Amino acid sequence: MKFKQSDAQNQRIEQITTSHLVIGIDMAKETHVAQATNFRGIVVSKRHLSFSNNIEGFTKLSRWIAELQYKHQLKELIIGMEPTGHYWFNLANWLLDKGLHVVMVNPATTKRNKENRDNSPSKNDPKDVLVIADAVSRGFYYEYTRQSLVFQRLRTMMSDREFWVSNSVRLQNRIVRWLDIRFPEYPSVFKDWTCKRSLATLKTFPCPQDLENHTVSDVVDAWRVHMQRAGGSTGTEKAALLICRAKKSVGERAAVEEAKADLQRLIEEYERVSIMLEEIEKDIEALLSEIPMVEQLRTIKGLGRIFTAAKLAGTGDLRQYAHERQVLRKAGLNLAESTSGKRKGRIVLSKRGDSALRKYLYLATVQLVWNNPVFRHLHEHNVQEKKMKKQQSIFKLIGKLARILVGIVQRGEQFTPEKTVLTWAEAA
């Protein structure tokens, strides 16, 4: 399809012909509901079909569809469903394996069109499936295609990493809270509490009262159990400062033993999750080596492996995109405006897309502005010459990054500053 939205919409509508049977399916955890219409939205089944989320239910749906096609002499078929949670995944793949045409309808589309048939805000499964079928017949859907195995593996691994990163952040916040209550002076000694010396301290002397009766050499000797280079001038200075801060601490001293046990569990879990994340990232690095286009993407200085993996996990094979606008729309970074008559509304991001892809495109662009001279030059030009706000420039550069990613993959080229900035050769 063309990248222009109006053209794409027309093409989707044109796909639905007079010989099409349109199936709408409302997804649930245990029991799905389906309804059938023709291309005009006329219901062609006596009543909706309820079927279970297992192979027996899927077979029941297949027989029901075949009977309707035979009865009404409709040779073509399109099946639309809402991607509700993860409940749709198995049925969509099963239908796809059967060679059937499966499309997705955005839940927001269903919500906003639920009053079209009966002018009522009521909601139930039989009504929802008709709304889904109507949305499909009017072209309000997007195609569902499975990515190749390597991209499916990458998406699974990145989803796993996101889960454990979230857990790691929760644990870190909990440990910081513990220090704020029990040892508020601690950050003045260790700016980064996750460093080896700090972790060794929290394992051995978590509370200020644990340090009050110890000397500098006692603290350094205790550190040596957990780290190799515990002494030296740095170790001696840190130990002396730590003891000094502990003696003047205003931290809470009640329920000390229970608090120590809590901190010990938190640190053990934090270290376990950290080791797990390191293993996951090694696996991601190994998997990236199996994707040829990664070498092209890595020619963009400052684009790290996690950013590369996150973008490919969100977009899949970049060769399937004709234009960067498709990537931006998939991430919910396309612009939305509300204007009526003389009132000109504010232009905002639609945020109707993959939130993880949107996050990593933003973070990658910020990273490139810091580390890549080309993007830094473009950012400075936007801010200084075009008088853009810094945040506005970042979002403009996200579109530039998406265009570069799609372009170099489509052409099989490497990133070259001269093609990104026309005046780059003169400036260099």
C-alpha positions as CSV (number, residue, x, y, z in Angstrom):
1,M,0.0,0.0,0.0
2,K,1.0,3.6,-0.5
3,F,2.1,5.5,2.5
4,K,-0.4,8.3,2.0
5,Q,-3.2,7.8,4.6
6,S,-6.1,8.7,2.3
7,D,-4.8,6.4,-0.5
8,A,-4.2,3.6,2.0
9,Q,-7.8,4.0,3.3
10,N,-9.3,3.8,-0.2
11,Q,-7.2,0.7,-1.0
12,R,-8.5,-1.0,2.2
13,I,-12.1,-0.2,1.2
14,E,-11.6,-1.4,-2.3
15,Q,-10.4,-4.8,-1.0
16,I,-13.9,-5.5,0.3
17,T,-15.9,-6.7,-2.7
18,T,-19.5,-7.9,-3.3
19,S,-18.3,-11.5,-2.9
20,H,-16.8,-10.9,0.6
21,L,-18.1,-12.4,3.8
22,V,-17.0,-10.1,6.6
23,I,-16.5,-11.7,10.0
24,G,-16.1,-9.7,13.2
25,I,-14.8,-11.4,16.3
26,D,-14.8,-10.0,19.9
27,M,-12.0,-11.6,21.8
28,A,-12.0,-12.8,25.5
29,K,-10.0,-15.0,27.7
30,E,-12.2,-18.1,27.5
31,T,-15.1,-17.5,25.1
32,H,-15.0,-15.5,21.8
33,V,-18.0,-14.1,20.0
34,A,-18.3,-13.9,16.2
35,Q,-20.8,-12.3,13.8
36,A,-21.0,-12.2,9.9
37,T,-22.1,-9.5,7.5
38,N,-21.8,-8.9,3.8
39,F,-19.9,-6.0,2.3
40,R,-22.8,-3.6,2.9
41,G,-23.0,-4.5,6.6
42,I,-26.2,-6.6,6.3
43,V,-26.1,-9.4,8.9
44,V,-26.1,-12.8,7.1
45,S,-26.3,-15.2,10.1
46,K,-29.3,-15.9,12.2
47,R,-27.5,-15.2,15.4
48,H,-24.0,-14.6,16.7
49,L,-21.6,-17.5,17.3
50,S,-19.9,-18.2,20.7
51,F,-16.9,-20.4,20.7
52,S,-14.3,-21.4,23.2
53,N,-10.6,-20.4,23.1
54,N,-9.3,-23.9,22.2
55,I,-8.9,-26.1,19.1
56,E,-12.5,-27.3,19.3
57,G,-13.8,-23.7,19.4
58,F,-11.5,-22.7,16.5
59,T,-12.8,-25.7,14.4
60,K,-16.4,-24.7,15.3
61,L,-15.7,-21.2,13.9
62,S,-14.2,-22.6,10.7
63,R,-17.2,-24.8,10.1
64,W,-19.6,-21.9,10.8
65,I,-17.7,-19.7,8.3
66,A,-17.7,-22.4,5.6
67,E,-21.5,-22.9,6.0
68,L,-22.2,-19.2,5.6
69,Q,-20.0,-18.9,2.6
70,Y,-21.7,-21.8,0.9
71,K,-25.2,-20.7,1.9
72,H,-24.7,-17.1,0.6
73,Q,-22.3,-17.9,-2.3
74,L,-19.6,-15.6,-0.9
75,K,-16.3,-16.8,-2.1
76,E,-14.0,-14.2,-0.5
77,L,-13.4,-13.9,3.3
78,I,-12.0,-11.2,5.6
79,I,-11.9,-11.7,9.4
80,G,-11.5,-8.7,11.7
81,M,-10.8,-8.8,15.4
82,E,-9.7,-6.5,18.2
83,P,-6.2,-7.1,19.5
84,T,-7.5,-7.3,23.1
85,G,-4.6,-8.0,25.4
86,H,-3.0,-11.3,24.4
87,Y,-6.2,-13.2,23.9
88,W,-6.3,-12.7,20.1
89,F,-2.9,-14.0,19.4
90,N,-3.5,-17.8,19.2
91,L,-6.7,-17.5,17.1
92,A,-5.2,-15.0,14.7
93,N,-2.2,-17.2,14.1
94,W,-4.3,-20.3,13.7
95,L,-6.5,-18.5,11.1
96,L,-3.4,-17.2,9.3
97,D,-2.0,-20.8,9.1
98,K,-5.2,-21.8,7.4
99,G,-4.4,-19.2,4.7
100,L,-7.3,-16.8,5.8
101,H,-7.2,-13.1,5.5
102,V,-7.0,-11.7,9.1
103,V,-7.1,-7.9,9.9
104,M,-7.1,-5.9,13.2
105,V,-9.5,-3.2,14.3
106,N,-8.2,-0.7,16.9
107,P,-10.3,-0.9,20.1
108,A,-10.6,2.9,20.0
109,T,-12.4,2.6,16.7
110,T,-14.9,0.1,18.1
111,K,-15.5,2.3,21.2
112,R,-16.2,5.4,19.0
113,N,-18.5,3.6,16.6
114,K,-20.6,1.5,19.0
115,E,-23.6,3.8,18.7
116,N,-23.8,3.7,14.9
117,R,-26.3,0.9,14.6
118,D,-28.7,1.6,17.5
119,N,-27.9,5.2,18.6
120,S,-27.4,3.8,22.1
121,P,-24.3,3.7,24.4
122,S,-25.1,0.1,25.5
123,K,-22.3,-2.4,25.2
124,N,-22.4,-6.2,24.8
125,D,-20.6,-8.9,22.9
126,P,-23.1,-9.4,20.0
127,K,-23.2,-5.7,19.4
128,D,-19.4,-5.3,19.6
129,V,-18.8,-7.9,16.9
130,L,-21.2,-6.1,14.5
131,V,-19.3,-2.9,15.2
132,I,-16.1,-4.7,14.4
133,A,-17.5,-6.1,11.2
134,D,-18.8,-2.7,10.2
135,A,-15.4,-1.1,10.8
136,V,-13.8,-3.7,8.6
137,S,-16.3,-3.2,5.7
138,R,-15.5,0.5,5.8
139,G,-11.8,0.0,5.7
140,F,-11.0,0.9,9.4
141,Y,-8.5,-1.8,9.9
142,Y,-4.9,-2.7,9.5
143,E,-3.3,-5.9,8.1
144,Y,-2.0,-8.6,10.5
145,T,1.1,-10.3,9.2
146,R,3.5,-12.4,11.3
147,Q,7.1,-11.4,11.3
148,S,9.9,-13.9,10.5
149,L,11.1,-16.1,13.3
150,V,14.2,-14.0,14.1
151,F,12.1,-10.9,14.7
152,Q,9.5,-12.8,16.7
153,R,12.4,-14.0,18.9
154,L,13.8,-10.5,19.2
155,R,10.4,-9.1,20.2
156,T,10.0,-11.8,22.9
157,M,13.4,-11.2,24.3
158,M,12.9,-7.4,24.4
159,S,9.5,-7.8,26.1
160,D,11.2,-10.1,28.7
161,R,13.9,-7.5,29.2
162,E,11.4,-4.7,29.7
163,F,9.7,-6.7,32.4
164,W,12.9,-7.3,34.3
165,V,14.1,-3.7,33.9
166,S,10.8,-2.5,35.4
167,N,11.4,-4.9,38.3
168,S,14.9,-3.6,38.7
169,V,13.7,0.0,38.9
170,R,11.2,-0.9,41.6
171,L,13.8,-2.6,43.6
172,Q,16.2,0.3,43.3
173,N,13.5,2.7,44.3
174,R,12.7,0.6,47.3
175,I,16.4,0.5,48.4
176,V,16.7,4.3,48.0
177,R,13.6,4.7,50.2
178,W,15.2,2.4,52.8
179,L,18.4,4.5,52.8
180,D,16.4,7.8,53.0
181,I,14.7,6.5,56.2
182,R,17.6,4.6,57.9
183,F,20.8,6.4,56.6
184,P,19.9,9.7,54.9
185,E,23.5,10.8,54.9
186,Y,24.6,7.8,52.8
187,P,24.4,9.6,49.3
188,S,27.0,12.1,50.5
189,V,29.4,9.2,50.7
190,F,28.4,7.2,47.7
191,K,26.7,9.1,44.9
192,D,26.0,5.9,43.1
193,W,24.8,3.3,45.7
194,T,25.0,0.5,43.0
195,C,28.8,0.6,42.9
196,K,30.8,-2.3,44.3
197,R,32.0,-0.5,47.4
198,S,28.5,0.7,48.2
199,L,27.0,-2.7,47.8
200,A,29.7,-4.2,50.0
201,T,28.9,-1.6,52.7
202,L,25.1,-2.3,52.5
203,K,25.8,-6.0,53.0
204,T,28.1,-5.5,55.9
205,F,27.2,-2.2,57.6
206,P,23.7,-1.3,56.5
207,C,22.8,0.9,59.5
208,P,24.8,3.9,60.9
209,Q,25.0,2.2,64.3
210,D,26.9,-0.7,62.7
211,L,29.7,1.7,61.9
212,E,30.0,3.7,65.1
213,N,32.4,1.4,66.9
214,H,34.5,0.4,63.9
215,T,37.8,1.8,62.7
216,V,38.8,2.7,59.1
217,S,40.8,-0.5,58.8
218,D,37.9,-2.6,60.1
219,V,35.6,-1.2,57.3
220,V,38.3,-1.7,54.6
221,D,38.9,-5.3,55.8
222,A,35.1,-6.0,55.6
223,W,35.0,-4.6,52.1
224,R,37.7,-7.1,51.0
225,V,35.3,-10.0,51.5
226,H,33.1,-8.6,48.6
227,M,35.7,-6.8,46.4
228,Q,39.3,-7.0,45.4
229,R,40.6,-3.5,45.5
230,A,39.0,-2.4,48.8
231,G,41.9,-0.3,50.2
232,G,44.2,2.4,48.8
233,S,43.8,6.1,49.3
234,T,40.2,6.0,47.9
235,G,39.1,3.2,50.1
236,T,40.6,4.8,53.2
237,E,39.0,8.2,52.5
238,K,35.6,6.6,51.8
239,A,35.8,4.5,55.0
240,A,36.7,7.6,57.1
241,L,33.9,9.7,55.6
242,L,31.4,6.8,56.0
243,I,32.2,6.5,59.8
244,C,32.0,10.3,60.2
245,R,28.6,10.4,58.6
246,A,27.3,7.4,60.5
247,K,28.2,9.0,63.9
248,K,26.1,12.1,63.0
249,S,23.3,10.3,61.3
250,V,19.7,11.2,62.1
251,G,18.3,8.0,60.6
252,E,15.5,5.9,62.1
253,R,16.8,3.5,64.7
254,A,13.6,1.5,65.6
255,A,13.1,-2.1,64.4
256,V,16.7,-2.3,63.2
257,E,16.9,-6.1,62.8
258,E,13.7,-6.3,60.7
259,A,15.0,-3.4,58.6
260,K,18.3,-5.1,58.0
261,A,16.5,-8.3,56.9
262,D,14.4,-6.3,54.5
263,L,17.4,-4.6,52.9
264,Q,19.3,-7.9,52.6
265,R,16.4,-9.4,50.7
266,L,16.1,-6.3,48.4
267,I,19.8,-6.4,47.6
268,E,19.8,-10.1,46.9
269,E,16.9,-9.7,44.5
270,Y,18.4,-6.7,42.9
271,E,21.7,-8.5,42.2
272,R,19.8,-11.6,40.9
273,V,17.8,-9.4,38.5
274,S,21.0,-7.6,37.4
275,I,22.7,-10.9,36.5
276,M,19.5,-11.9,34.6
277,L,19.5,-8.7,32.6
278,E,23.2,-9.2,31.7
279,E,22.4,-12.6,30.4
280,I,19.4,-11.4,28.4
281,E,21.4,-8.6,26.8
282,K,24.1,-11.1,25.8
283,D,21.4,-13.2,24.1
284,I,20.0,-10.1,22.4
285,E,23.5,-9.3,21.1
286,A,23.9,-12.8,19.7
287,L,20.5,-12.7,18.0
288,L,21.3,-9.3,16.4
289,S,24.3,-10.9,14.7
290,E,21.8,-13.1,12.8
291,I,20.0,-10.0,11.3
292,P,21.9,-8.7,8.3
293,M,20.4,-5.2,8.4
294,V,21.8,-4.6,11.9
295,E,25.2,-3.9,10.4
296,Q,23.7,-1.1,8.3
297,L,22.0,0.4,11.4
298,R,25.2,0.2,13.4
299,T,26.9,2.6,11.0
300,I,24.9,5.3,12.7
301,K,27.3,6.4,15.5
302,G,25.6,6.5,18.9
303,L,22.9,4.0,18.1
304,G,23.5,1.3,20.7
305,R,22.6,-2.4,20.5
306,I,19.6,-2.1,22.9
307,F,18.2,0.8,20.9
308,T,18.7,-1.1,17.7
309,A,17.1,-4.2,19.2
310,A,14.1,-2.3,20.6
311,K,13.4,-0.6,17.3
312,L,13.6,-3.8,15.3
313,A,11.4,-5.6,17.9
314,G,8.8,-2.9,17.5
315,T,8.9,-2.4,13.8
316,G,9.9,-5.9,12.6
317,D,11.6,-6.1,9.2
318,L,12.2,-2.5,8.1
319,R,12.2,-3.6,4.5
320,Q,8.4,-3.9,4.6
321,Y,8.0,-0.2,5.1
322,A,7.7,2.2,2.1
323,H,8.0,5.4,4.1
324,E,9.0,6.6,7.5
325,R,5.5,7.8,8.2
326,Q,4.4,4.2,8.6
327,V,7.0,3.7,11.3
328,L,5.9,6.9,13.1
329,R,2.2,5.9,12.8
330,K,3.1,2.4,14.2
331,A,4.7,4.1,17.2
332,G,1.9,6.6,17.7
333,L,4.2,9.5,16.8
334,N,2.0,10.8,14.0
335,L,0.5,14.3,14.6
336,A,-3.1,14.9,15.5
337,E,-5.0,18.2,15.2
338,S,-8.4,19.3,16.4
339,T,-9.6,22.2,14.2
340,S,-13.1,23.5,13.6
341,G,-14.2,26.6,11.7
342,K,-12.1,29.6,13.0
343,R,-10.8,27.6,16.0
344,K,-7.4,26.2,15.4
345,G,-6.6,23.4,17.8
346,R,-3.3,22.4,19.3
347,I,-1.2,19.9,17.3
348,V,-0.3,16.9,19.5
349,L,1.1,13.4,19.1
350,S,-1.7,10.8,18.5
351,K,0.0,8.2,20.9
352,R,-2.1,5.5,19.1
353,G,0.6,2.9,18.7
354,D,3.3,0.8,20.3
355,S,4.3,2.7,23.4
356,A,7.6,0.8,23.8
357,L,8.6,1.7,20.2
358,R,7.7,5.3,20.8
359,K,9.8,5.4,24.0
360,Y,12.9,3.9,22.4
361,L,12.7,6.1,19.3
362,Y,12.6,9.1,21.6
363,L,15.5,7.9,23.8
364,A,17.6,6.9,20.7
365,T,17.1,10.3,19.2
366,V,18.2,12.1,22.4
367,Q,21.2,9.8,22.6
368,L,22.1,10.6,19.0
369,V,21.9,14.3,19.7
370,W,24.5,13.8,22.4
371,N,26.8,11.4,20.7
372,N,26.3,11.8,16.9
373,P,27.8,14.9,15.3
374,V,25.3,14.9,12.4
375,F,22.3,14.8,14.7
376,R,23.9,17.4,17.0
377,H,24.4,19.7,14.0
378,L,20.8,19.2,13.0
379,H,19.5,19.9,16.5
380,E,21.6,23.0,16.8
381,H,20.4,24.2,13.4
382,N,16.7,23.7,14.5
383,V,17.2,25.5,17.8
384,Q,19.4,28.4,16.7
385,E,18.4,29.0,13.1
386,K,14.8,27.8,12.9
387,K,14.1,29.0,16.5
388,M,12.5,25.7,17.5
389,K,12.1,24.7,21.1
390,K,14.5,21.9,22.1
391,Q,11.7,19.3,22.6
392,Q,10.1,20.3,19.3
393,S,13.5,19.8,17.6
394,I,13.9,16.3,19.2
395,F,10.5,15.2,17.8
396,K,11.4,16.5,14.4
397,L,14.6,14.5,14.5
398,I,12.7,11.4,15.4
399,G,11.1,11.6,12.0
400,K,14.5,12.2,10.5
401,L,15.8,9.0,12.3
402,A,12.9,7.0,11.0
403,R,13.5,8.2,7.5
404,I,17.2,7.3,7.7
405,L,16.4,3.8,9.2
406,V,13.9,2.9,6.4
407,G,16.1,4.5,3.7
408,I,19.4,2.8,4.4
409,V,17.7,-0.6,4.8
410,Q,15.6,-0.2,1.6
411,R,18.7,0.8,-0.4
412,G,21.1,-1.5,1.3
413,E,23.4,1.4,2.1
414,Q,25.4,2.6,5.1
415,F,24.7,5.8,7.0
416,T,26.6,8.7,5.4
417,P,26.5,12.2,6.8
418,E,26.7,13.8,3.3
419,K,23.3,12.3,2.4
420,T,21.8,13.4,5.7
421,V,23.0,16.9,5.7
422,L,23.6,18.4,2.2
423,T,26.0,21.0,3.5
424,W,28.0,18.5,5.6
425,A,30.9,18.2,3.2
426,E,31.3,21.9,3.0
427,A,31.0,22.3,6.8
428,A,33.6,19.5,7.3
